[in-house]
């Protein structure tokens, strides 16, 4: 058989398995697909991607340009007194120079923090950036695609946009792994400048043992096929990108299945689907193998010095909740929050619960800081 034939066969087999898993409930899902014509109106009702800050370009240590936006804290917008209420609570005034840095996950971009960006406005200066090769940031050389490099990128962002004053780090999935890499590389920051950490739907290791698409041995077979399949797809990018940008029902169903654990507005699925589709297949292929290599349990010790909350969903198929439990076992004192009927994109699906948990961590970090002053 020719090389092209083998590639086509591999792609066909793997896609067939994935499609079978996603299509198990297609009869039920058809009504969801039928509602997609109303999605644009819903997207306008919830203006995803409309929250914008002051743009910057930061050059990483290897020359890759990272796109950054900063939402400056404007105290004139915050009623005083009384403090603005959020989630039924009065917020204490934050330290004048508190900075929150948000680090997004694999295949997404900074806009995934839409609800948190909206609902935590006024807490402090907020820094968002697109990780290398994602969103509006520059493409990374393949040899520099690693969790450790993402940690170095985060360190550069912190030094550039929060050179002084207390910092809160908040990461989702790959973004949480970036924070772990930073903790390994610069443990001295934690308990000194970094006063709080929020880890959302992430893992410190063992992702190579998580089945994909199907449970048990079948899911592990899909995992074994995933890396060569994605690599093969990356060699025919034009074909793949045309299909992805067409917004097929299969991609919509896969996004819905692996992002959410409950019934969500179709606009949520469309928003996530568009972010993923905007990430080139070659970037997906470059980054996918690094997660099987990720192991940072030894790097979690510095997080014991700060306020830490670990949030996960009980229906997360990509970073299962027991990975959140594993993190907390290595960070005694960290708060563990399990969100019910919640998938991997809980920061969108159950944004109220995620934001409330993050807010609690931020308030405790502020109180601890004030207690030491």
N, C-alpha and C positions, 0 to 999 in steps of 0.2 A: 504494500500500500504506500502511496506517495505521502510526503510530509504534510501536504495540504489536506490529504484525505484523513490522516491521523488526527490533525488538528480539528478538522470539522467533526470527526467522530467523538473526540473528547469533549468538545463544546456541546455537541448535541446530547451526549449522555448526561453531562453535569446539569445543563439547563433543563433537561427532561426531569431529573430528580427534583431540582428546585421547583419547577413548575408544578410537579405532582403534589409537593408539600403545600404550596400556596393555593393550589386549585382544590384542595380537599373540601373547602367550603364555598366553591364558586357559585353553587346554586343559591346560597344565602347571600353572597356578595353581589349578585347581579343588580339588585336594587340599588346598591351603593354606587356601582358604575353608572347606573341610569341617572344618578343625581349629579354627575360631574358637570353637566351643562350649567348648573347653578353655582359652581364654585367661584367663578370670577366675581360674581356679586358678593359672595361671602368674603373673598379676599379683600374687597374694597371695604367691607364692613369692619374687618379687623386688618388694619393696614400693615401687614407684615412687610418688613424691609423699609419702612418709612422713617424709622427713628435713626437719625444721623447726627454725628458729632463733628468736631473739628478734625479734619483729615491730616494725617502725617504719613511719611514713609520712613521706616526705620531700617537701616542696613545691618543685617546679622553679621556675625563674626566671619562667615565665609563669603560674604558679599551678596547674599540673597536679600532682596528688598521685601520687607513685610509691611502690609497695609494696616494702618492703625487709625482708630477714631477715639477721641477723648471727649467725654461729656463732663465739662467743668462744673464743679459745685458752685451754684449761684445762691447764696444765702438770701438774697432779696426775693427769691421765689418761694422761700420756705416761711410760712407764717410763724411769727415769733413775738409774744406768745399767742395762743398755745401752740406747741409743736404739732406738726402734721400727724394725723392718725393713719396707721396702716394696720389692717387685720385687727381692728378694734383696740389697738394699743397705742399709747403715746410714746413717741420716740424721743429719747434724749438727744440733745444737740451733739453731733459727731465732733471729733477733734477737727480743728480747722483744716488740717492737711491729710485727712484720711483718704487713702486711694484704694479702690477696688479694681482688681485686674481679672478679667474674664477670659478663659481659655477654652475654645470650642473643640468639638470632637471630629473624628475621621469622616471625611466626605461632606462636611458641613462648612459653614462660615460663621462669622460673628453675628449674623442676623438670627441665628438659632436662639439667642438670648433675648428675643423680642419682649417677652412678658417680664422677665427679670429686669431688663433695662428700663421698662416702663414703670414697674412697681417699686423699684428700689431707688428711683431718682430722688435726689435730695439727701441720700445717706452720706455721700462723699463724692469726690471726683471718680469717675468710672472710665476705665481704659479697656477697650475692646480691640482685638487684632485678629486678622486672618492668619492661621498657621501656614507655614511654608507650603507652597504648591496648591493652597486652597484659596477660594474666594478671589480677592484682588491682589493677593501676594504673588511674588515671583516664584518661578519654578526652581525647586531644589535639585542640585546634582544628585544623581541616584546614590552615589557613595555617601552622601550626607543625610540620607533618609533614615533616621533612627530616633528612638525615644530620647536618647541622651542629647542629640542635637536639638530636639524640641525643648529640652530643659535649658540648654544654653541660649536658645532664642528667648525663652521666658526671662532668663536672667538679664539679657540685654534690654528687653522691654522694661523690666522693673528698674534698672539703673537709669534708663533714659527718661522714663515718664514718672517715676516716683523715687528720685534720688534721696529724698529725706522724708521723714514722717512715717506713720504706721501704714501697713499694707494688709489688705485682705485678698487672698487668692481663691478663686472659684473656678473649678474645672469640670468639664463634662467628658466622660469616656476617655478618649485620647488626651484631652486637656487635663484630666486628673492625673494621667500618667506623666504628662509634662511637668506637673507640680512635684510628683514623686522624684523625677529626675533632678529637678532643681534642689530638692531636699538632700539628695545624695551628694550633689556637687557643691552645695553651699549650705551646709547645716547651720552655720553660724547666723544666718538670716532669721531663723525660726526662733521665736521668743525674744528677738531683738527688734528687727524692723517688721517682719511678718508676724502679725498678732492673731490671725485667724485663717482657717482653711475650710473651704466647702468642696467636698468630693461628690460628684453626682454621677451615678450610673457608670462606675468605673471598676477597675481591677488592678491588683498589685501583682498578678501572675496567675499562671495556670489556664490561660485562655486556650491553649492548644488541646485541652481536655474537654472543651465545651462542644457538644454536637451542634451541627448546623442543619436547619430545615426540618430534620426528622429526629426523633429521640433515639438513644441507644446506639447500637453498632451502625445502623443505617446513617444516622447523623454524623458519626465519625468518618464513615466512608465519604460522605459529601465534603467534610472538612478536608480529607486527604486529596480529593479532586479539586478543591477550590483554588489552591495556589496555581497549579499548572493550567487550570481553565482560565483564570483571570489573566495569567501571563499570555495564554494563547489569544484571548480576546484583545489584549493590548496591541497585538501585532496586526490587527485589522481595525484600527481605530475609526476609520471613516464609516465603515459599516455599523459598528457599535454605536457611534455618536448619533448617526441618523436615526437609529432605532430608539435610543434613549430620549433624544429631543422630541421625538414624535409623541411622547407621553403615552405609551401603550397601556392597556388595561392590566397586563401582566406586571409591569413595573409598578403601577399604582397599587396593585394587590400586595406585591412583595413589600413595598414601603409600608403599607398599612399593617401588614402582619408583623414585621420586625421592628417597627417603631412604636406601636401602641398596644396597650393591653385591654382597652375598652373602646366603646363606640365613641368616636370623636367627630366633630364637624368635618365634612369632606375637605374644607379649606385647609385644615391642619395637615392632612395627608398630602394635599397638592403642594403646600408650602415646603414640606420636607422633601417631597419628590423632586421639586424644582432645584433645591439646593444640591441634592445628590446628583441629579442629571447634569448640573453645571460643573461638576468635578470630573475632569477628563478620565477616561478609562485607564490611561497610562499612569495617572496619579494613583488611582485605586490600586493598580497592579504594583506600583512602587512601594506603597505603604502597607499593603495587606500582610506581607510576611513578617513585619516587625512585631506584630502582636503576639505571635507564637513564641517569640524570643523574649518578650517582656517579663521581667521578674524583678520586682523592687521591694519585696517585703523587708529586706535589710535596710532600706532607705526610709522607712516610715518612722523610725525613732525620733527624729527632730519634730515630728508633728505632735508629740506628747507635750511639747513646750508651749503650744498655742491652743486656742479654742478651735475645735475641729468637729465638723458634722459630716457624716457619711450617709448619703441618701440613695435609695435604690427602689426599684419596682419589683413587685412579687411576680410579674409576668415578663420580665426582661429576658429575652432569649439570647442576647448577645453578651451581656455581662450579668449573669444571674445573681440574685440577691445574696447567695452564699458567699460571693466574692466581696460584697460589702461587709458581711459578717467577718470574713477573714481579715479585712483591713482593720476593723475595730479591735479584733483580738491582738493586733500588733500595736494599737494605739490606745492603751488603757485611758479611760476618761473621755474618749470621743463619744459624741452622741450618734446613735444609729437610728435612722428613720426609714421605716418600711412603708411604702405607699402602695395601697391595694389597687388591684386591677390596673396596673401601671407597667408599660413597656419601657423600651430603652430611651425614648424621647420624653421622659416624664417632665422635663423642664418646659415642655410645650403641653403635653397631654394633661398633666395635673400641676400646672404652673402655680396655682395658689398654694398647694401643699409644699412644693419645692421652695417657693419664695418665702413662705412663712418659716420653714426650717432654716434657710439661709439667714433670714432676718434675726432669728433667735441667736444664731451663732455670732452674728455681727454685734448684736447688743451685748452679749456676754464678753466678747473681746474688748469692746469699748469700756465696759465696766471694769474689767480686769486692768486695762491700761490706766484708767483714771485712779484705780486703787493703788497703783504703783507710782503715781506722780506725787 
